[in-house]
Amino acid sequence: MHQVYEYTAKEVDPITFEVIRHRLLSITDEQAATLASVSGSALVNEATDFNTGLYRAFGEVVTMGKTVTFHAASLSLMVKHVIEDCEDTVGIHPGDMFIVNHPHKGALHCPDVGVLAPIFVDGKRIGWTGACAHQLDVGGMVPGSFASMAKDIRQEGMLIPPVKIIDRGELRSDVLNFITGMSRLPTNLSLDLKGLMAANNIGVKSVLDTIEKYGVDTVLTVMDGMMALSETKMRNRLRELPDGVFRAQAFLDHDGFDNKVYKIHVELRKRGDSIQFDYTGSDPQAPGFVNATRTGLLAGVYAGILPVIAYDLPWNEGLLRPLEVISHEGSIVSCKFPAPCSQGPLGAMWLVEVTTTEVISKLMATHPDYLAEAQAAPASGPDLFHIHGKNQYGEPATAPILEVMLSGGGAYAHRDGVTVSGQRNITAGRAPNVETTELKLPVLYMYRRIVTDSSGPGRNVGGQAAGAAFVLHGVDEVESLVACHGYESPTSRGLFGGYPSGCNHRRFLRSTNIRQWMAEGVFPDRLDGLDGEEVEFTAKPPEFAFGKDDVYECNPTAGGGWGDPLLRPVSAVARDVAAGVFSPQVAERIFGVVAGAQGVDEVATEAARAAIRRRRMAWPAGKPLAARPAVAESEPVAIVGDVGRIVRSGGAAYFVCNHCDGAVAPASENWKDYARWHLATPDELGPRVRIHHDLEVVQYACPHCATLLDVEVRRKGEASLFDIQVAA
C-alpha cells in the first residue's frame, strides 16, 4: 500500500494561485478535447455525454468538466470505491488505471463507464484524474443496454466493480478483451475506452508538468485552497438567504411493467450556512429500470444546485461540503441491489435534478439579490428513441437518436426561458447534426421543427422544444426502443403561477404511404394526411419493429412558465401567436388574448381576461383569515418570488399577495389552505398536457384578487404541498 503525500502548506501569492488554478481547469478541458478526438461516438462528440476531472488523494473534486454535470458526483465516488476495493488488494501504483461501471460503485447506470488514474509524486499518491463516458452498448438483454423489461440489475449489462485495466503502465489486454467481448459493439467500446485512457494520460502528465514547474507543495496548497475558497463562498451565500423549509415533488409515470406513478419528493432544510436535502418522502423502489442508486441521487442533487446557487462560484468539492443528502435505502431514488436501474439519468435521477432545481430555486427566490437566478423547471422527461440493426452500409448500428437534446429551458422572473436550450445538465451539449445522424444511422429526417404550444405558459413563458420525424433509409427494418417519463405527468412544472410545459409526445404510424409521396416528390413536414395505422404506445413499451414504410415522430418536453399568464403583456402574447410559440386557441383560453392574422382584438381580449378572473373568483376558497393585519405598517421578512412576501405585523407573520397587497394566510401555515383553488383539466392546461389517472393538477389563486399563485401537480387525495416555509 502506498502512502498518501502529506505536504507542507505554502504561502501562495494571489497571482500564482490564479495561474495554477486556471492551469488545473485547462487540464480538465484538455482531457475532454483528447477524449473527443479519440472517440468516434456521437454521444461524446455531439451530446457531450461524458465528463473529466481532477481529484485529490481520496477523491475530493478539484476540477470538473462542465459537460454532463451528473458525472460530477459519479467520478468522485468511483475514485473512493477504487481506493476502498483495491488499495489493500491489487494495490494502487504509479501508471495504474482502473475501470468502473457498477451503479453501486459510482456509475450512474451500466452504460456509463469510468476510467480513473492515480497521480504519484515520489512514490506517494497526491491525487487522481478521471474520465467517464456513456457507451453505446455494454451487453445485457437488449441492444443499447436500456433494459426496460429487466427485473434485476444483472440482466441490464456487464457490471464492472473497480478493476485494474492498466498495471504500472502496461495495458491488460486480457481485461480489455474480456470487457469489450461482452458488448454488441466491441470496436466502438474499445475506441471509447482508449479515449478515456488517453484523457487520463493527458491529465496525469499535465498535473506532473505543473508540479515540476511550481513544486508539489505549492500545487497541492492551491488545490486544497480552491476547495476551501469555494466552501467559504458557498457558506457566505447560504448565510445571506433566510432559514426555512422548502419542498418540491415530481411524479415519474410507468415503471416499464405497470402504468403506476412514483413520487420523488424533497424537503430542503436551510439553517445558517448549511442545507439538507431530505428525499425520504420519495416512493419505494420500482420493479422496473427507472430507479436511481445512491450515486444517482447525489448526481441529481449536485446537477440541480450547481447552476442555481453556485452560478458564479468555482465548481469543486468545497461547494458540496455544506450539503447533506438524506434518503431511505430501498426507495426509487436510492434503490437496493439488485433492483434494475439501467434507465439511469433518464429515470428517477432526472427528476431528482428537477426537484432539486425547483426547491433550491424557491430558496433563492426568497432574497431579492438572488431572485433572478431562480428558475422554473427545465425539460424534465427526455424520451429515449433507440434503434438497433444494420445501417445502410451493412454495418452494426446501435445508438440513440439525440433529438432529446432539443428541449426548452425554464422561465425566470425577469425573462422567458431559452427555446431549444438543450438539456440543463448537459451544459456543453449541442443539437445533433442532421447530416451526421443520417450518415451513421439508417434514418432520414422528414423534418425538424420547433413545436407550437410546447412551452409552459406564464407571465414569462418557458422555452420551446423542437421535434422531429424519421423514416428508414437504406434498410428494411430495425429494432426500436422508446422509453420516457413525463408522458402522462406534467414534470416540467412552472413556478409562482406559471403552467407546466406540454408532456412528452410521440407518434408512430405503421405501413404508411410515405414512399409513394416521396416518389411523387412530396416530402411532408407533418404527419397529418399520411395513410397508415397509428400505434398507441405506453410511456415505456417493449421493443418494436420499425419498418421501411413506418414513420416515427418525437416531441420532447419544454420549459415551465413563471407567473400568472394573465399578467403577460398582450403585445407579447400577440408576438407569441405570430411566431408560432402558442396557437390562437391557447392564447385565448390561457392568456385571455384574442389574436389572429389581423392582430389583437382589444375589446374581445379585455372581455376574455375579465371572464377568466370572474371564473377564478368563483372558485371555492379555503379557510378565511381570522384577523386582517395592517400590511402598510408591516415589517418585511422575506420575498416569495415576485408574487408575494412574508411580513411581520402585530407580533405575527403573514403571507401577502404582491398584486393586491392583501394578506392571504399566517406565514406559519400553508397559504394554499386559504387560497381559491380549482382542479384543472388537461384541456385547461394546454393541448399537449396529459394527466395520469392517479394525479391531479390544482390551481391556487389569491382569494382577494384571483391572481394565480401556483399550479401544483399532486397525487389524488394528498394534501397541498407547503412548499415555501420561511422562518419568521
C-alpha positions in Angstrom: 0.0 0.0 0.0 1.4 3.4 -1.0 1.1 6.3 1.4 -0.6 9.5 0.6 1.6 12.5 0.2 1.5 14.9 3.2 2.5 18.3 2.1 3.6 21.5 3.8 1.2 24.3 3.1 2.9 27.2 1.2 2.2 30.9 1.2 1.0 31.4 -2.4 0.5 34.9 -3.8 -2.8 35.6 -5.5 -1.4 35.8 -9.0 0.4 32.5 -8.7 -2.8 31.0 -7.1 -4.9 32.1 -10.1 -2.3 30.9 -12.6 -2.2 27.4 -11.1 -6.0 27.3 -10.6 -6.6 28.1 -14.3 -3.9 25.7 -15.3 -5.8 22.9 -13.5 -9.0 23.9 -15.1 -7.4 23.9 -18.5 -6.1 20.4 -17.9 -9.7 19.2 -17.4 -10.6 20.9 -20.8 -7.5 19.2 -22.4 -8.8 15.8 -21.1 -12.2 16.5 -22.7 -10.6 17.5 -26.0 -8.5 14.4 -26.0 -11.4 12.1 -25.4 -13.4 13.8 -28.1 -10.5 13.4 -30.6 -10.1 9.7 -30.0 -13.8 8.7 -29.6 -15.9 8.1 -32.7 -19.1 8.2 -30.7 -21.8 10.9 -31.4 -22.6 10.6 -27.7 -19.2 12.1 -26.9 -18.8 14.4 -29.8 -22.3 15.8 -30.1 -24.3 15.1 -27.0 -21.1 15.5 -24.9 -22.4 12.7 -22.7 -19.1 12.5 -20.7 -17.1 14.3 -18.1 -13.5 14.7 -17.0 -11.9 15.9 -13.8 -9.1 16.1 -11.3 -9.4 14.8 -7.7 -7.3 14.8 -4.6 -5.9 11.8 -3.0 -9.2 10.5 -1.5 -11.4 11.5 -4.4 -12.3 15.1 -3.4 -13.3 17.1 -6.5 -10.7 19.7 -7.5 -12.0 20.4 -11.0 -14.9 19.1 -13.0 -15.7 19.4 -16.7 -18.9 21.3 -17.5 -20.3 18.7 -19.8 -22.7 16.3 -18.1 -22.9 17.6 -14.5 -24.4 14.3 -13.3 -20.9 12.9 -13.5 -19.5 15.4 -11.0 -20.7 13.1 -8.3 -20.1 9.9 -10.3 -16.3 10.1 -10.9 -15.6 11.2 -7.4 -17.5 8.3 -6.0 -15.7 5.9 -8.4 -12.4 7.1 -7.0 -13.5 6.4 -3.5 -14.6 2.9 -4.4 -11.4 2.2 -6.2 -9.5 3.1 -3.0 -11.9 1.0 -0.9 -11.8 -2.1 -3.1 -8.3 -2.1 -4.5 -5.8 -0.3 -2.2 -5.3 -3.3 0.1 -5.8 -6.0 -2.5 -4.3 -5.5 -6.0 -2.7 -2.2 -4.9 -2.7 1.2 -6.4 0.6 2.1 -8.2 2.1 4.8 -10.5 0.9 4.1 -14.0 -2.2 2.2 -13.0 -5.7 2.8 -14.3 -8.9 1.4 -13.1 -12.3 0.8 -14.9 -15.7 1.0 -13.2 -19.3 0.9 -14.5 -21.1 -0.6 -11.5 -24.1 1.6 -10.4 -23.4 0.8 -6.8 -19.7 1.7 -7.2 -20.1 5.2 -8.6 -21.6 4.8 -12.1 -25.0 6.3 -12.9 -26.0 3.2 -14.8 -24.2 0.4 -16.6 -23.6 2.2 -19.9 -21.6 4.9 -18.0 -18.0 3.6 -17.9 -15.3 5.5 -16.0 -11.6 5.1 -16.1 -9.5 6.5 -13.2 -5.8 7.0 -12.9 -3.8 7.8 -9.7 -1.2 10.5 -9.7 2.0 9.9 -7.7 4.9 12.1 -6.7 8.0 10.4 -5.1 6.0 7.2 -4.7 3.2 8.8 -2.8 -0.3 9.5 -4.1 -1.3 13.1 -4.4 -4.5 12.8 -6.5 -6.4 11.3 -9.3 -7.6 12.1 -12.8 -10.7 10.6 -14.2 -12.9 10.4 -17.3 -16.3 8.9 -17.9 -18.5 8.4 -21.0 -21.8 6.8 -21.9 -21.2 3.7 -24.1 -23.5 2.7 -27.0 -23.7 -0.9 -25.7 -22.4 -2.8 -22.6 -24.3 -6.0 -23.1 -27.4 -7.2 -21.3 -30.7 -8.3 -22.5 -31.3 -5.5 -25.1 -29.1 -3.6 -27.5 -28.0 -0.3 -26.1 -28.4 -1.6 -22.5 -31.5 0.3 -21.7 -33.3 -2.7 -20.4 -36.9 -1.6 -19.9 -38.1 -5.2 -19.3 -35.3 -6.0 -16.8 -36.3 -7.2 -13.3 -32.7 -7.4 -12.0 -29.7 -5.3 -12.5 -27.7 -8.3 -13.7 -30.0 -8.5 -16.8 -29.1 -5.0 -17.8 -25.5 -5.3 -18.8 -22.0 -6.1 -17.6 -21.2 -5.0 -14.0 -17.6 -3.9 -13.5 -16.6 -3.1 -10.0 -13.2 -1.4 -9.8 -10.9 -3.5 -11.9 -7.3 -2.6 -12.9 -7.1 -2.3 -16.6 -3.6 -0.8 -16.8 -1.0 -2.2 -14.5 2.1 0.1 -13.9 1.8 1.5 -17.5 1.0 -1.8 -19.2 -2.4 -2.4 -20.8 -4.0 -5.6 -19.5 -5.3 -6.8 -22.9 -7.0 -9.8 -21.2 -9.2 -7.4 -19.2 -9.8 -5.2 -22.2 -10.8 -8.1 -24.4 -13.0 -9.6 -21.6 -14.9 -6.3 -21.3 -15.3 -5.5 -25.0 -16.3 -9.1 -25.6 -19.5 -8.5 -23.7 -20.6 -5.6 -25.9 -22.5 -5.9 -29.2 -20.2 -3.1 -30.4 -16.8 -4.1 -29.3 -14.9 -1.8 -31.7 -16.8 1.2 -30.5 -16.4 0.3 -26.9 -12.7 -0.3 -27.4 -12.2 3.1 -29.1 -14.1 4.9 -26.3 -12.1 3.1 -23.6 -8.8 4.1 -25.3 -10.1 7.7 -25.5 -10.8 7.6 -21.7 -7.3 6.3 -21.1 -5.8 8.9 -23.4 -7.7 11.6 -21.4 -6.2 10.3 -18.2 -2.7 10.2 -19.6 -3.0 13.8 -20.5 -4.3 14.6 -17.0 -1.5 12.8 -15.2 1.2 14.3 -17.5 -0.1 17.8 -17.3 -0.5 17.7 -13.5 3.0 16.4 -13.1 4.3 19.1 -15.5 2.6 21.7 -13.4 4.2 20.3 -10.2 7.6 20.2 -11.9 7.3 24.0 -12.6 5.7 25.2 -9.3 6.6 22.4 -6.8 4.3 19.8 -5.3 3.6 21.6 -2.1 2.6 24.8 -3.9 0.3 22.9 -6.3 -1.4 20.9 -3.5 -1.8 24.1 -1.5 -3.6 25.6 -4.5 -5.8 22.5 -4.9 -6.9 22.5 -1.3 -7.2 26.3 -1.4 -9.6 26.1 -4.3 -11.9 23.8 -2.4 -11.6 25.9 0.8 -12.4 29.1 -1.2 -15.5 27.6 -2.8 -16.7 26.3 0.6 -16.3 29.8 2.1 -18.1 31.4 -0.7 -20.9 28.9 -0.6 -21.4 29.2 3.2 -21.3 33.0 2.9 -24.1 32.8 0.3 -26.2 30.5 2.4 -25.9 32.9 5.4 -27.4 35.6 3.2 -30.5 33.5 2.5 -33.3 33.2 5.1 -33.6 30.0 7.1 -36.6 27.8 6.3 -38.1 24.6 4.9 -38.7 24.3 1.1 -40.4 21.4 -0.6 -40.9 20.1 -4.2 -42.1 16.9 -5.8 -42.5 15.3 -9.2 -44.1 12.1 -10.4 -42.5 9.5 -12.7 -45.1 7.7 -14.8 -44.7 4.0 -15.8 -42.0 1.7 -14.4 -41.6 -0.5 -17.5 -44.2 -3.0 -16.4 -47.1 -1.1 -15.0 -48.5 2.4 -15.6 -48.0 3.4 -12.0 -46.7 6.8 -10.8 -43.8 7.2 -8.4 -43.3 10.2 -6.3 -39.9 11.9 -6.0 -40.2 14.2 -3.0 -37.6 16.5 -1.5 -37.6 18.7 1.6 -34.8 21.2 1.8 -34.0 22.4 5.3 -31.7 25.5 5.3 -30.1 26.6 8.6 -27.4 29.1 8.8 -24.6 28.1 6.4 -25.7 24.6 5.6 -28.5 22.9 3.7 -30.0 19.4 4.0 -31.8 17.7 1.1 -34.2 15.1 2.5 -35.6 12.6 -0.1 -37.0 10.2 2.5 -40.5 11.2 1.3 -40.0 9.5 -2.0 -41.8 6.3 -3.0 -40.3 2.8 -2.6 -38.2 1.5 -5.5 -39.9 0.3 -8.6 -39.7 -3.3 -10.1 -38.5 -1.8 -13.4 -35.4 0.0 -14.7 -36.4 3.6 -13.6 -34.7 3.5 -10.2 -31.7 5.6 -9.2 -28.9 4.3 -6.9 -27.5 6.4 -4.1 -24.9 7.6 -6.7 -27.7 8.8 -8.9 -29.4 10.6 -6.1 -26.2 12.6 -5.3 -25.7 13.2 -9.0 -29.2 14.6 -9.4 -28.8 16.9 -6.3 -25.4 18.2 -7.5 -26.6 18.8 -11.0 -29.7 20.6 -9.7 -28.0 23.0 -7.3 -24.7 24.0 -9.1 -26.1 26.2 -11.9 -28.6 27.9 -9.5 -26.9 28.7 -6.2 -23.3 28.4 -7.4 -23.8 30.1 -10.8 -20.7 32.3 -10.3 -18.6 30.1 -7.9 -15.8 27.7 -8.8 -17.3 24.2 -9.0 -15.4 21.8 -6.8 -15.7 19.8 -3.6 -15.9 22.9 -1.5 -19.4 23.6 -2.8 -20.6 20.2 -1.6 -19.3 20.4 1.9 -22.2 22.4 3.3 -24.7 19.9 1.8 -26.2 16.8 3.4 -28.3 14.4 1.4 -30.7 12.0 3.2 -32.6 9.2 1.6 -34.2 5.9 2.5 -32.4 2.8 1.2 -34.8 0.9 -1.0 -36.5 3.9 -2.4 -36.8 4.9 -6.0 -34.0 7.5 -5.5 -31.8 5.1 -3.5 -32.5 1.6 -4.6 -31.1 -1.6 -3.2 -29.1 -4.1 -5.2 -30.2 -5.9 -7.3 -33.0 -3.5 -8.4 -32.8 -2.6 -12.1 -31.6 0.9 -12.8 -30.5 1.0 -16.5 -32.6 4.0 -17.4 -30.1 5.8 -15.3 -30.1 9.6 -15.8 -33.3 9.3 -17.9 -35.3 7.9 -15.0 -35.7 8.9 -11.3 -32.3 10.6 -11.3 -33.6 13.2 -13.8 -36.5 14.0 -11.5 -34.1 14.3 -8.6 -32.4 17.0 -10.6 -35.7 18.7 -11.5 -37.0 18.7 -7.9 -33.6 19.9 -6.6 -33.7 22.7 -9.1 -37.2 23.7 -8.1 -36.5 23.6 -4.3 -33.2 25.5 -4.5 -34.9 28.0 -6.8 -37.6 28.5 -4.1 -34.9 29.2 -1.6 -33.1 31.6 -3.9 -36.5 33.3 -4.7 -36.8 34.5 -1.1 -34.0 37.0 -1.4 -34.2 40.0 -3.8 -30.5 39.8 -4.7 -30.8 36.2 -5.9 -34.4 36.1 -7.3 -33.0 36.4 -10.9 -31.2 33.0 -10.5 -34.4 31.1 -9.6 -35.7 29.0 -12.5 -38.9 27.2 -13.4 -38.4 23.5 -14.2 -36.5 22.9 -17.4 -37.4 20.0 -19.7 -37.7 17.1 -17.4 -38.6 14.0 -19.3 -36.2 13.0 -22.1 -37.8 10.5 -24.4 -35.3 7.8 -25.4 -35.5 6.7 -29.1 -33.0 3.9 -29.7 -32.5 1.8 -32.8 -30.6 -1.4 -33.4 -29.8 -3.3 -36.5 -27.7 -2.8 -39.6 -27.1 0.6 -41.1 -27.2 1.4 -44.8 -23.7 0.1 -45.3 -24.4 -3.3 -43.7 -22.5 -2.4 -40.5 -23.8 -2.8 -37.0 -25.8 0.2 -35.9 -26.9 0.6 -32.2 -27.5 4.1 -31.0 -30.0 6.6 -29.6 -31.3 9.3 -31.8 -30.2 12.5 -30.0 -33.3 14.7 -30.6 -33.9 14.6 -26.9 -31.3 17.4 -26.8 -33.7 19.8 -28.4 -35.6 20.7 -25.3 -36.6 24.1 -23.8 -35.4 25.9 -20.7 -37.5 27.0 -17.7 -38.7 30.6 -17.4 -37.3 33.2 -14.9 -38.7 36.1 -13.0 -37.2 38.6 -15.5 -37.3 36.7 -18.8 -38.7 33.9 -20.9 -36.9 30.5 -20.9 -34.5 29.7 -23.7 -36.0 27.9 -26.7 -34.2 24.7 -27.7 -31.8 25.3 -24.9 -30.6 21.7 -24.7 -30.7 19.6 -21.6 -29.8 21.6 -18.5 -27.5 19.0 -17.1 -25.5 18.8 -20.3 -24.1 22.2 -20.3 -21.9 21.8 -23.3 -24.4 19.8 -25.3 -25.1 20.5 -29.0 -28.0 19.9 -31.2 -27.4 16.7 -33.2 -26.3 17.4 -36.7 -28.9 16.1 -39.2 -26.3 15.0 -41.8 -24.1 13.2 -39.2 -27.1 11.3 -37.9 -28.2 10.3 -41.4 -24.6 9.4 -42.3 -24.1 7.0 -39.4 -27.6 5.6 -38.9 -30.2 4.2 -41.4 -32.7 7.1 -40.9 -33.8 10.0 -43.0 -35.3 13.1 -41.3 -38.7 14.1 -42.6 -38.5 17.4 -40.7 -37.2 19.0 -37.5 -39.2 22.0 -36.2 -39.9 23.9 -33.1 -43.2 22.8 -31.5 -46.1 25.1 -31.0 -47.8 25.0 -27.6 -44.9 23.1 -26.1 -43.9 25.9 -23.7 -45.2 26.3 -20.2 -47.5 29.4 -20.2 -46.9 32.2 -17.7 -46.2 35.9 -17.3 -42.8 34.7 -18.6 -43.1 31.6 -20.7 -40.8 28.5 -20.9 -38.5 27.9 -23.8 -40.0 25.8 -26.6 -38.8 22.3 -27.6 -38.1 21.1 -31.1 -39.4 17.8 -32.5 -38.5 15.6 -35.5 -39.9 12.8 -37.6 -38.0 9.9 -39.2 -38.3 7.2 -41.9 -35.7 4.5 -42.5 -33.2 4.8 -45.3 -31.3 2.0 -47.0 -32.6 -0.8 -44.8 -35.9 -2.6 -44.5 -36.2 -2.9 -40.7 -34.5 -2.1 -37.4 -35.4 -2.8 -33.8 -36.5 0.2 -31.8 -37.0 1.1 -28.2 -38.7 4.2 -26.7 -38.9 5.0 -23.0 -39.7 8.1 -21.1 -41.5 9.7 -18.2 -43.4 12.9 -18.4 -45.8 11.2 -20.8 -48.8 11.5 -18.6 -47.3 13.5 -15.8 -46.5 17.2 -16.3 -43.0 17.1 -14.9 -41.7 20.4 -16.3 -43.5 22.4 -13.6 -43.9 26.2 -13.6 -43.3 28.5 -10.6 -45.4 31.1 -8.9 -48.5 30.6 -11.1 -46.7 29.5 -14.2 -48.1 26.5 -16.0 -46.1 23.2 -16.7 -44.9 22.6 -20.2 -46.5 20.2 -22.5 -45.8 16.5 -21.9 -43.6 14.2 -24.0 -45.4 13.3 -27.2 -44.6 10.7 -29.8 -46.4 9.3 -32.8 -45.8 6.1 -34.7 -47.5 5.3 -38.0 -47.1 1.9 -39.4 -47.4 0.8 -43.1 -47.9 4.4 -44.4 -47.8 5.6 -48.0 -44.7 7.8 -47.3 -42.7 6.1 -50.0 -45.4 6.9 -52.6 -45.4 10.5 -51.5 -41.6 10.7 -51.7 -41.6 9.1 -55.1 -44.0 11.7 -56.3 -41.7 14.5 -55.0 -43.8 15.2 -51.9 -41.7 15.4 -48.7 -44.2 16.2 -45.9 -43.5 18.5 -42.9 -46.1 16.9 -40.7 -47.8 13.6 -40.3 -51.3 14.8 -40.9 -52.6 13.4 -44.2 -50.4 10.3 -44.2 -52.3 7.0 -44.6 -51.2 4.4 -42.0 -52.1 2.6 -38.8 -51.4 4.8 -35.7 -49.8 2.7 -32.9 -50.6 3.8 -29.3 -47.6 3.4 -27.0 -47.4 3.4 -23.3 -44.6 5.5 -21.8 -42.3 2.5 -21.8 -43.4 -0.1 -24.3 -41.4 -3.3 -25.2 -39.1 -3.2 -28.2 -40.9 -3.0 -31.5 -40.0 -3.4 -35.2 -39.5 -0.2 -37.2 -40.2 -1.0 -40.9 -39.4 0.9 -44.1 -42.9 2.2 -44.6 -43.2 3.3 -40.9 -42.8 6.9 -39.6 -41.8 7.9 -36.1 -42.2 11.4 -34.6 -40.8 12.6 -31.2 -41.5 15.9 -29.4 -39.6 16.5 -26.2 -40.9 18.4 -23.2 -40.1 22.1 -22.9 -39.6 24.6 -20.1 -42.1 25.5 -17.3 -43.6 29.0 -17.1 -43.3 31.7 -14.4 -46.1 33.8 -13.0 -49.8 34.2 -13.9 -50.4 34.0 -17.7 -52.9 36.8 -17.4 -50.1 39.2 -16.4 -48.2 38.6 -19.7 -48.5 41.8 -21.8 -51.0 41.5 -24.6 -48.4 42.6 -27.1 -46.0 39.8 -26.0 -48.8 37.2 -26.4 -49.6 38.6 -29.9 -45.9 38.1 -30.8 -46.1 34.6 -29.5 -49.0 33.8 -31.7 -47.4 35.3 -34.8 -44.2 33.4 -34.1 -45.9 30.1 -33.5 -45.0 29.8 -29.9 -48.7 29.4 -28.9 -51.7 28.7 -31.0 -54.6 31.3 -31.1 -56.7 28.8 -29.1 -54.1 28.7 -26.2 -53.7 32.4 -26.4 -57.4 32.9 -25.8 -58.0 30.1 -23.3 -54.9 30.5 -21.1 -53.7 34.1 -21.7 -57.1 35.7 -22.4 -55.8 37.3 -25.6 -57.8 37.1 -28.8 -55.3 37.3 -31.6 -55.2 36.2 -35.2 -53.8 37.1 -38.6 -55.3 40.6 -38.2 -53.7 41.3 -34.9 -55.2 41.6 -31.4 -58.9 42.2 -30.9 -58.6 44.5 -27.9 -62.2 44.6 -27.0 -62.5 40.8 -27.1 -59.2 40.4 -25.2 -60.4 42.7 -22.4 -63.6 40.7 -22.1 -61.7 37.3 -22.2 -59.3 38.3 -19.4 -62.2 39.7 -17.3 -64.1 36.4 -17.8 -61.1 34.3 -16.6 -60.8 36.5 -13.5 -64.5 36.1 -12.8 -64.2 32.3 -13.1 -61.3 32.3 -10.7 -63.2 34.4 -8.2 -65.9 31.8 -8.3 -63.5 29.0 -7.3 -64.1 27.7 -3.8 -62.0 29.5 -1.2 -60.1 27.9 1.7 -60.1 29.0 5.3 -60.8 32.7 6.0 -58.1 34.7 7.6 -59.2 35.3 11.2 -57.6 38.7 11.6 -56.5 41.2 8.9 -53.1 42.6 9.6 -52.1 46.2 8.9 -49.9 45.4 5.8 -49.0 49.0 5.1 -47.2 49.3 8.5 -45.7 45.8 8.5 -42.1 44.8 8.7 -40.7 42.9 5.7 -39.2 39.4 6.4 -38.6 37.8 3.0 -39.9 37.8 -0.5 -41.8 34.9 -2.1 -40.7 35.1 -5.6 -42.2 38.1 -7.2 -45.8 37.2 -6.4 -45.8 37.6 -2.6 -43.9 38.4 0.5 -43.7 37.5 4.2 -44.3 40.4 6.5 -44.5 40.8 10.3 -47.4 42.8 11.8 -48.7 42.9 15.3 -46.2 40.3 16.5 -47.3 37.7 13.9 -46.0 36.9 10.4 -48.2 36.7 7.2 -48.0 35.8 3.6 -49.2 38.7 1.5 -50.1 38.8 -2.2 -48.0 41.4 -4.1 -50.6 42.0 -6.7 -53.3 43.4 -4.3 -51.4 43.8 -1.0 -53.9 41.5 0.6 -52.9 39.2 3.5 -53.6 35.6 2.5 -52.5 33.4 5.4 -50.4 33.2 8.5 -46.8 32.6 7.5 -46.6 29.6 9.8 -49.4 27.8 7.8 -49.7 26.6 4.3 -51.1 29.6 2.4 -52.8 27.2 -0.1 -55.2 26.2 2.6 -56.5 29.8 2.5 -56.5 30.3 -1.3 -59.1 29.9 -4.0 -58.5 26.6 -5.8 -59.5 24.7 -8.9 -58.9 21.1 -10.2 -57.7 21.8 -13.7 -58.4 19.6 -16.7 -55.8 18.8 -19.3 -57.6 21.0 -21.8 -57.4 23.9 -19.4 -53.6 23.5 -19.2 -52.9 23.2 -22.9 -53.3 20.8 -25.8 -50.1 19.0 -25.1 -50.7 18.2 -21.4 -51.9 14.8 -20.2 -52.7 13.9 -16.6 -52.3 10.3 -15.3 -55.4 8.8 -13.7 -53.6 8.8 -10.3 -52.7 12.5 -10.5 -54.4 15.9 -10.3 -53.4 19.4 -11.1 -54.6 22.1 -8.7 -54.5 25.8 -9.5 -54.3 28.2 -6.5 -55.2 31.9 -6.7 -55.2 34.8 -4.3 -58.6 34.9 -2.5 -58.8 38.7 -2.9 -57.7 39.4 -6.5 -57.7 36.0 -8.1 -54.0 36.3 -9.3 -52.8 32.8 -9.9 -50.0 32.0 -7.4 -49.3 28.3 -8.0 -50.1 25.3 -10.3 -49.4 22.1 -8.3 -49.2 18.5 -9.5 -50.0 16.0 -6.8 -51.3 12.5 -6.2 -55.1 12.4 -5.9 -56.2 12.6 -2.3 -53.0 14.1 -1.0 -52.8 17.4 0.8 -51.4 20.5 -0.9 -47.7 21.0 -0.6 -46.4 23.6 1.9 -43.6 24.4 -0.4 -42.1 27.7 1.0 -41.9 27.9 4.8 -39.7 30.8 5.8 -38.5 31.0 9.4 -40.2 34.2 10.6 
